[in-house]
Amino acid sequence: GAGVSQTPSNKVTEKGKYVELRCDPISGHTALYWYRQSLGQGPEFLIYFQGTGAADDSGLPNDRFFAVRPEGSVSTLKIQRTERGDSAVYLCASSLSGGYAEQYFGPGTRLTVT
Amino acid sequence: GQQVMQIPQYQHVQEGEDFTTYCNSSTTLSNIQWYKQRPGGHPVFLIQLVKSGEVKKQKRLTFQFGEAKKNSSLHITATQTTDVGTYFCAGFVLYSGGGADGLTFGKGTHLIIQP
């Protein structure tokens, strides 16, 4: 079946603007994760959803970042008042049940803040 | 900052040589997962180790989890050009007050193979 999909693949925005990044997980996967990967670094955990609720948002860097998953499938990561330091690849992953289950990553959205 | 460290950061090998990357955590890990990321690609799950001292093999790849569950290694025998990429270890770090539900990744080891 289809893997995790993310849109857009690339996003260029000006400093101070608002952006939304979308993730469509594998059908039937209850767990959804957002990570951020900067050049030369490993993915950095942002937030984890189990179903519709954010089970762990301890990785969100500040209150400019927010994510939702209203129907337990598609998720949107929202970034307000973007800063140049927000530039990175934003990766979404899903897993069947959460916990220690294998995570399947999407292709990512490359965000560039100018 | 990151709690999981990996060395080396870069490794150049001749095709056919062996390769090893090491992963160390400052805190006990509940488990460890290994991912591979090809240039321009996204992380792809390779394996998970859960038990203290566990060793698992996948063809030319051997994965080990330390007895104290604080370190791990990935060894590739007789590298091939298809092994090129960045290898990440990742674990669920058990912080005081409860562990995070997301994976903590190391910085990765970039494997470069010279034919």
Interface residues (C-beta under 8 A of the other chain):
Chain A: Y33 Y35 G40 Q41 G42 P43 E44 F45 L46 I47 Y48 A55 D56 S58 G59 L91 A93 G98 Y100 E102 Q103 Y104 F105 G106 P107 G108
Chain B: Q2 V4 Q6 S30 N31 Q33 Y35 G41 H42 P43 V44 F45 Q48 V50 F88 A90 F92 A100 D101 G102 L103 T104 F105 G106 K107 G108
